Amino acid sequence: MLREKLNGFLLVLILSSSLIGITHASIATSDPPTSEFMAENSDIIAICRVTGVSVGVSNTRYGFKVIEAIKGNIKDEFVITTKEGIFRHTSPPQVSFEKGQELLMYLSEKDGKYQVFFGSWGKCILPAVNEPLLASLRSEYTGEIISNTEYLMITGIILASILLIAAYWMQQRTKL
């Protein structure tokens, strides 16, 4: 009787541990979110520099200085606190930063507190971020002109409009 209970317990333990392994593997192999998903669903997109790292017993505080706000409203300087510290660790690990890093960050904001959106996917080290992505984000959320070609085209349209107005005005003056 005791042996049957022990075998049953071992069977449940083996099955549950294998399910945990399958679940963890499916999370680890899921596709990363797209840039479009991150941009549309985050509250804030900003280029930031890590100004400080303070590791405590049960949490870590990271200080940031905003270099450029691309989407949303954000303070010039802000703090993100994670739930990992000297004696406290989480699984999976919390997103971490190094002092001096410059990053493109997708953030969520709640009650004046900021968090990295979608875990470590919301942290992109700047040298690894390609310029077309940054240009696209700037164009979408700040309305900046993307390229010199677009700037020249807009300038040409404005000049052509001025010339047409001047020509029309001169034509009207000569009729009188």
C-alpha positions in Angstrom: 0.0 0.0 0.0 2.8 2.5 1.0 4.7 1.4 -2.1 1.7 2.0 -4.4 1.3 5.6 -2.9 5.0 6.2 -3.3 4.9 5.1 -6.9 1.8 7.2 -7.6 3.6 10.2 -6.0 6.7 9.7 -8.1 4.6 9.4 -11.2 2.8 12.7 -10.5 6.2 14.3 -9.7 7.7 13.1 -13.0 4.7 14.2 -15.1 4.6 17.6 -13.5 8.3 18.2 -13.9 8.1 17.2 -17.6 5.2 19.7 -18.1 7.3 22.5 -16.5 10.1 21.6 -19.0 7.7 21.7 -22.0 6.2 25.0 -20.9 9.6 26.6 -20.3 10.8 25.4 -23.7 7.8 26.8 -25.5 8.3 30.2 -23.9 12.0 30.1 -24.7 11.4 29.3 -28.4 8.7 31.8 -29.1 9.3 34.4 -31.7 10.5 37.9 -30.5 7.9 40.7 -30.9 8.2 42.8 -34.0 9.3 46.4 -33.9 5.9 47.5 -35.0 4.2 45.6 -32.1 6.6 47.1 -29.6 6.1 50.6 -31.0 2.3 50.4 -31.1 1.8 48.9 -27.7 4.4 50.7 -25.6 3.5 53.9 -23.9 6.9 55.5 -24.4 9.8 55.2 -26.8 13.0 57.0 -25.8 16.7 57.0 -26.4 18.2 57.0 -22.9 21.6 56.7 -21.1 22.0 54.7 -17.9 23.3 57.2 -15.3 23.4 55.0 -12.2 23.0 51.5 -10.9 22.3 50.9 -7.2 22.0 47.2 -6.1 20.1 46.7 -2.8 19.3 43.7 -0.8 16.0 42.9 -2.6 15.9 45.3 -5.5 18.0 47.3 -7.9 17.5 50.9 -9.0 18.6 52.1 -12.4 18.8 55.8 -13.1 18.3 57.1 -16.7 18.7 60.4 -18.6 16.5 60.9 -21.6 18.5 61.8 -24.7 15.5 61.9 -27.1 11.8 61.2 -26.5 10.3 59.7 -29.6 6.8 58.6 -28.4 4.9 59.7 -25.3 5.7 62.0 -22.4 8.6 61.2 -20.2 10.6 63.1 -17.6 14.2 64.2 -18.5 15.4 61.8 -15.8 13.7 58.8 -14.3 14.3 55.6 -12.3 13.4 52.0 -12.9 13.4 49.6 -10.0 13.6 45.8 -10.5 12.8 43.1 -8.0 16.3 41.6 -8.0 19.1 42.4 -5.6 22.0 41.0 -3.6 19.9 38.3 -1.9 16.9 38.2 -4.2 16.8 36.7 -7.7 13.9 35.9 -10.0 13.4 33.4 -12.8 13.5 34.5 -15.5 15.9 37.2 -14.5 14.8 40.8 -14.6 16.0 43.1 -17.3 19.4 44.7 -16.2 21.5 47.6 -17.3 25.1 48.8 -17.1 26.1 52.4 -16.3 26.9 54.4 -19.4 24.8 52.3 -21.8 22.8 54.1 -24.4 19.6 52.4 -25.3 16.5 52.6 -27.4 13.8 51.8 -24.8 10.2 50.8 -25.1 8.5 51.6 -21.8 5.2 51.3 -20.1 4.1 53.9 -17.5 1.7 53.4 -14.7 1.1 55.9 -11.9 4.3 57.8 -12.7 6.5 54.7 -12.6 8.2 53.3 -15.6 8.9 49.7 -16.6 10.6 48.2 -19.6 7.8 47.0 -21.9 7.7 43.3 -22.7 10.7 42.4 -20.6 14.1 42.4 -22.1 12.6 42.9 -25.6 12.0 46.6 -24.7 15.7 47.2 -24.2 17.8 47.7 -27.4 21.4 48.7 -27.1 22.0 51.6 -29.5 24.8 50.4 -31.6 22.7 47.4 -32.5 19.7 49.5 -33.5 19.7 50.2 -37.2 19.2 53.7 -38.5 16.2 52.9 -40.7 14.3 51.7 -37.6 15.1 54.9 -35.7 14.2 57.0 -38.8 10.9 55.2 -39.1 10.0 55.6 -35.4 10.9 59.3 -35.5 8.8 59.8 -38.6 5.8 57.9 -37.2 5.8 59.5 -33.7 7.5 62.9 -34.0 6.7 63.8 -37.7 10.4 64.4 -38.4 11.4 64.4 -42.1 13.1 61.2 -42.8 15.7 62.1 -45.4 17.3 65.0 -47.4 15.4 63.8 -50.5 12.1 64.3 -48.7 13.3 67.7 -47.4 14.3 68.8 -50.9 11.0 67.6 -52.3 8.9 69.6 -49.7 11.1 72.7 -50.3 10.6 72.4 -54.1 6.9 72.2 -53.7 6.8 75.3 -51.5 9.0 77.3 -54.0 6.9 76.1 -57.0 3.8 77.3 -55.1 5.3 80.7 -54.4 6.3 81.1 -58.1 2.8 80.1 -59.3 1.2 82.6 -56.9 3.7 85.3 -58.1 3.0 84.5 -61.7 -0.8 84.7 -61.2 -0.4 88.0 -59.3 1.7 89.5 -62.1 -0.8 88.3 -64.7 -3.7 89.9 -62.9 -1.7 93.2 -62.5 -1.0 93.4 -66.3 -4.7 93.0 -67.1 -5.5 96.2 -65.3 
